[in-house]
Amino acid sequence: MGTMPLINERDVVSAQTFPAADGSLGAYFKLDAHGTNLVMQHTLSQRGTFLFAFINGRAVIDLYVDRPVQDGIIAIPRGLTPEEVILIEQKFPIIGQEGKKPQRVTPKATPAPKE
């Protein structure tokens, strides 16, 4: 039997990415009312369990449920790649700017190797 996702990208209204201490990247995701309610119910009733975060089909991190999440903000503290951050920033507006269009990020070009 497969496991159903608790929330998905349709429950996210905005995001904020940041550099993580380990050199990877992280992100905060602000959820809509539906996602907030699901996460709150789950974290209230399932303390001591793990949630697994998948971004673009890749398992990024497992999160230990140690307290209720009632503010509707989920943190992925580390493990994101620069490419995943670009996708997040293109898809979602920045937290606090929910009425605006997502920021468009252009990947930095890698200089050609010198011959």
N, C-alpha and C positions, 0 to 999 in steps of 0.2 A: 504494500500500500504506500502510495506517495504522500508527501507532506505538502500541504497547501501553503502558499505564502501568507503571512500575516498582513502585510501591506505591500503595495507595489507603487510604481511611478505615478499612477493616477491619484494616489493619496497625497502626493507631494505638491505643495504650493510654491515653495521657494527653497533655495539652498545657499550655503556659503562654504566655499572651500578654503583650505588653509594648509600650510606646510606642517608636517608632523615632526616630532622630535627625532624619529629614526631615519629621517631623510626622505620618506615617502610623503604622501599627501593624505589629508583627511577632509571630511565634510560634515556639516550640519544640515539636516533636512527638516524643514518645517512642514508639518502635516495638516491636512484639512480636518474638518470636524470628524469625519468618518474614520480617518486614519488615527487621529488622536484618541478617539474612543476605543478603537481596537487595541492600540498599544497600551492604553491605560488599563483596560480590563485584563490584558495578558500579563502585564508586569505586576499587577496587584495579586493575581491568582497563581502565578507561576514563578515565584521567587526561587532562586537556587537552580534554575534551568539556564540553558543557553539559547540565544537567537543567532542565526547565521545570516550575515549580510552578503547578498549577491549583487554585483554591479555588472551590467552587460553580460550576464550569464556566468560570471566568475565569482567563486567564493572568495570574499575579501577578508573577512574577519569573523570570529565568533565573539559574541557579546554576552557576558554573564549578567543575568537579571538579578541585581542585588537590591533594587529599590523601585518603587513605582515611578513611571514616567508620566507625569500629568500635564506637562506644558506643551506636549505635541511636537517636541523637537528631539530627533534621533541623531546621535553622533556616531559617525564612523571615524574613530580617532586616528587611524593610520591604515596604510595598505593600499591606497589608491594610486594608480599610475597617472602620469601626466595626460595620457590619452583619455582616460576615464574622466579626469577633471575637466578636460575640454568638452566632452560630451555633456557632463552635468551643467557646466556654465552656459552651454548653448541651449539646453533644454529648459532650465529653470531661472527665474529672476532671483536676484540676491535677496536674502532675508531682510525684511523691512521695506522692500521695493516691489511688493507683490503685484501692484498695478502696472508695472513697467514691463517692457519686453526683456527677455533674457539678454545678458551681455554676450556679444559675439566675440569669441576668442579665435584669433588666427594663430595656428601653431607656428612657433618660431622655426625658421628655416635653419637647417643644419648646414654649416659651411662645407663646401666641397673640399675633399682632402687635397693637399698640395702635392704636386708630383715632382 
